[in-house]
């Protein structure tokens, strides 16, 4: 598969992102590119020396793949997404900080800008997540939006890679029978697709009482989930729009890694 690109800045979150990238890239047999976005006046020499030292320390973990790095200068989100596009990356991984001492509104600013701009899937990982457990449970929320199913192929890829179970979460944001029926029909389409892919899954329906984000996170926490897969836009209802976009809320509030997929104008014919 194509290269896995990782944002790196010497923080604990970005170090975890590198560890996760190595695990994923080994399974995909993809090379890894670390991207350090430097400030204009930063001296490159010590940055390169430290990155090379760290890379040498994890070289024994690489299974037939390469771990390379590049220094770029500019806005972190702009440079990360540009590198991922140049590399035709299969995945961009970004680490972010936990909640301690950080206001929610500031937490995901760069991370959200990155996923908003990225043309490839972005995996956001928080430093306060327990990375010692296997990727066993993947939550895939499905609502009545047109593009809600577009995240499924990426979720299925991870499930097949790690032998995970996908937890389909049908989200009812309305009591209107026709709208609820759309969600149920989408779920049935996805189930047929996962059956063809021979991916394990379980299905749960929930009524959204507060907003989509809190309902998704409560369910994900209840099953000890290891990843949540969402679209970058569209999946929202009136309540969540008041509080901010679904994707931005999820980045701010979830300690579970979040994989974001950008919607396209064309839906895969395999999910119908």
N, C-alpha and C positions, 0 to 999 in steps of 0.2 A: 504493500500500500504506500501512498504518498507520505511525505515527512510529517512528523509530529513537531509542532512549534510550541515552545514554552517561554512565557515571560519570566525573567529572572532578575532579582534586585538584591540578593543576599538576605532577604527576610525569611523568617521561618515558613511563612505561607508559600513562598516561591520554592523553597527547598523541598517541601512536601510535593509541590507540583512537579518538580523534577523526578522525585521518586516514583510518583504515579505515572509520569510519562515513560519512564524506563520499563515499568511493568506492562503498560499498554503497547509500547513500541516493540518490545520483545515478542509479544504475542502476535502482533501484526507484521513483524519483520519490516519495520519502518525505521529509517534513520531519525535522529532527534536534532533539532536546532534550538539552542538556547538563544534568547534575545535579551540583551541588556541595553536599556535605553538610558544613555548618559546625558548629564547636563553639559552645557557648552564648555564650561571651564574645568570640567573633571579631567584629571590626568588618566590617560588610557592604560599606562604601564601597570600600575598596581591592580587595576580592575582585571586586566588580562591575566596577570600572574595568579590572582586569587581564583578566578574561574577555572584556569587550567589546573590549579592545585585540586580544586574540588572535583573536577571532571576525572582527574587521575584517581581520586579516591573511590569513585564508583565504576571505574572502567571494568572491574571484574564482574559487574552485574550485567554487562551488555552481552547479549547472545547473538553474535553475528550481525550486529547493527553498529552504526557510528553515532557518536555524540559530539556534535560540533557547536560552535557558538559564533555570534556576530554582535558587534557593538553598533548601535544606531543612535542618532541624536534627534531630539524633537519631543513632541507630545507622545507619552507612552502608548495611548490607545491608537493613535495614528500610525506609529511605527510598528507596533505589534501586528495590526491588521494588514499593513502594507507588506510586512515580511511573510505573513501567512499566505497572502495572495501571490507574492512572487514565487514562493516555494510550492504553490498549488497544494497546500497542506491538507491532510485529511482531518486534522484536529488542531485547535489552539487551546492550550491549557494556561490558565492564569490563577495564581494564588492570591488570596486576600486575607486581611487581618480579622481577628475575632472581635467581639463586641467590647472588650475591656478598654475603657477610656476613650471610646470612639462613638460619636453620635451616629445614630442610624442613618440620618440623612447624608452623612459624609462617607459612610462605609463603602458603598459600592460605586462611587462616582466614576473612577477610572474603569472599573470592571464593567459597569453598565455601558459606558461609552464604547468600550471594546466590543461587547456583544452586539451593540446597536449597529456598529460599522462593519463587523466581520462578515465576509461572504462564506466562511467555513464554520462548522460547529465549534462552539466555545465551551470548554469545561471549566467552571469556576469552583475552586476548592478553598475551603477555609482552614486556617491553621488549628482551629479547635475541634476538628473532626477526628474521630478515631480511625487512623489508617492501618491499624494492626489487624483488622478483620477483612475477610474476603468480600469481593463485590458480589453479594448474593441476591439482593433485592432491589429492583429498579422500578420506581413509580412513574407511570405514564398517565397523566390526567387527560381525559377526553371530554370536551364540552361540545357545544352546538356551533362553534365557529367553523367557517369553511376550511381553514387550513389546519385544524387540530390534528388530523391524521398524518401530516407531513413529518412529524417527529418520529413516527413509528419505525421507519427503516434504520435510523441511527440507534434507537433503543434496542432493536433486534440485533444489530451488529454487536453492540456491547454484550447483550445477553448470550449470544453465540460464542463470543470471545471468552467470556468468563464462566459460562455455564450458569448464568443467573436466571432467576424467575422474574418475569415482568408482571407487575401489579397494575392492571388496567383500572383506573379510577374514573368511573362515569360521574361527571359533575352536573347535577341538575340545578341550574341557576333560575329556573322559572317553574311555576306550577301549571303552566299552560300545557295541555296534553301533547299538542303538535310539536312543541319545542323539546319536551322530554323524549318524544319518540325519535327525534333527530339524533339525540345523544345515544339512545339505545341502538339505533340502526348503525351509527358510526362504530360503536363497540362491536357489534356483530361482524362488520367488515374487517375490523382490526383482528378479531379473534380468528377469522378465516385465514387472514394473511399470516398470522403467527403459527397457525396449524401447518400451513404450507412450508414455513421456514423451520418447522420442528423446534420452536422455542416454547419453553414452559411459561405458562401464565395463569394468573388468577384474576377474577373480575369482582369489583365492588362498586356499588352505586351509592352516592351520598347527595343529600340536599345541601346546597350552599346557604348557610344561614347568615354569616357575616360577610366574608369575601372569599374568592377562589383561593387566594394564597393561604389564608389561615386554615381552610378546610383541607387543602393539599398537604400542608405541613403537619397538621394534627394526625392525618392518616399515615403519612410517611414515618413519623416518629413512633406511631403505634405498632408498626411492623418492623421497626429497626432498619429502615431503608438505608441503602448505600449510595443511591443516586436518584435524582429527580430529573426527568427530561421534559423540557417545555419549549414552546415557540417564543421567539423574541417579541412578537406582537400579537394582536388580535384577541388572545384568550383573556377576556375581561368582561365583567358585568358592571352595572351602574355603581354598585357599592365599591368595587375595587378601583374604579376610575376616580372616585372621590379621594381615595387614599394614595393614588399613584398607580403606574402601570404594573401589571402582574409580574413581568420579568424583573423590574426594578425592585419590587417588594420582595420577590423571592431571593434575589441576591442579598438584600439587606438583612433578611430574617432567617434564612436557612443556614444551619450549620452543616447540613448534608450537601455534598457536591451536587452542583446543578449543571446539567448539560443543556445548552441553548441551541436551537436550530432555527435558522432564518427561513421564513416562508418564501416560497416561489410561486409564480403564477400558474405553474403546471403541477397537478397532483399525479403521483405515480399511479399507473393503471393497475398495479398489483394490489392496491388497497381499495377494493370496491366490492 
